[in-house]
Amino acid sequence: MAGFAEMDVDTIWMDGEFVDWEDAQVHVLTHALHYGTGVFEGVRCYDTEQGPAIFRWEPHLDRLYDSAKPYELDIQYSREELTEATLELIRRQDLGGCYIRPIVFYGYRQLGVSPEGVPTKTAIACWPWGTYLGEEALERGVKVKVSSWRKHAPSQIPTNAKTTGPYVNSMIAGEEARRHGYTEAIVLNKEGYVAEGPGENIFMVEDETIYTPAVSQSILDGITRETVVELARELGYEVDDQATIGRGELYTADELFFSGTAAEVTPIRQVDNVEIGSGERGPVTEEIQSRFFEVVERRTDDHDEWFTYVES
């Protein structure tokens, strides 16, 4: 299978069992396929001198269980069971650095919109995954386009839940940007203020103060976002994590950067046709990015509490 060859893995954990990659299947009438009723996480495991180490696993589990609540998805496995399944999955496939995807969704029984009586399914996959926006992007930065599509509002769906269905908003915004020659998009919220990227939170640097949109601005409360805020404050920067940012402020910012599990810390060098700052990675972004990778690659003992080691 193409997916198997590209990902170089052969096992998925599914509802309490380790199954072959090609056998990890669901029915075509699965409720989540038709209505987007699933919640998921994206987690990085870094290859360190102490062996593979999962970054901030516990907060990701917190968010997975919290995301399930508004949809009444009953996760039938404990945190300990999901943790051990993930660790064993990494061990069985002899993975070092990898990406981890837990997903919980309504399965197959009947196909009405109501999921009453439909079983909850749970799966975890792990595979090697490099830099999300490209290796060059970490140093040179990316060009982004403000999308014509708006972010859904908290009055429409729970924006603090990481839900499968609403990611069609991210997909369509990102593809619009790429069709116009950009790497990624920035999505505004219903009121026209800056929300986030399709799969990233956004940060703005102005006069060495760092701003990032508040959770109330229709963003996902990103775990990497939280990490960046903490690391930036430790470095001595003033951080406003409850900001309201207008579209026009993006163009005049000293620096902009994305954060996210997949994107990590990625500079933004251009928004629409406007060069940001010097048109390359700025000094504040570079310092935060450097500190981030120093921590996640375990080149320091700082924040060891953020890591779950595969071989403890």
Secondary structure, DSSP 4 states (H G I P E B T S, - for coil): -HHHHHHT--EEEETTEEEEGGG----TT-HHHHH--EEE--EEEEEETTEEEEETHHHHHHHHHHHHGGGT----S-HHHHHHHHHHHHHHTT-SSEEEEEEEEE-SS--SSS-TTPPEEEEEEEE----TT-HHHHHH-EEEEEEEEEPPPTTTS-TTS-BSTTHHHHHHHHHHHHHTT-SEEEEE-TTSBEEE-SS-EEEEEETTEEEEE-GGGT----HHHHHHHHHHHHTT-EEEEEE--BHHHHHH-SEEEEEETTTEEEEEEEETTEE-TTSS--HHHHHHHHHHHHHHTTSSSTTGGGEEES--
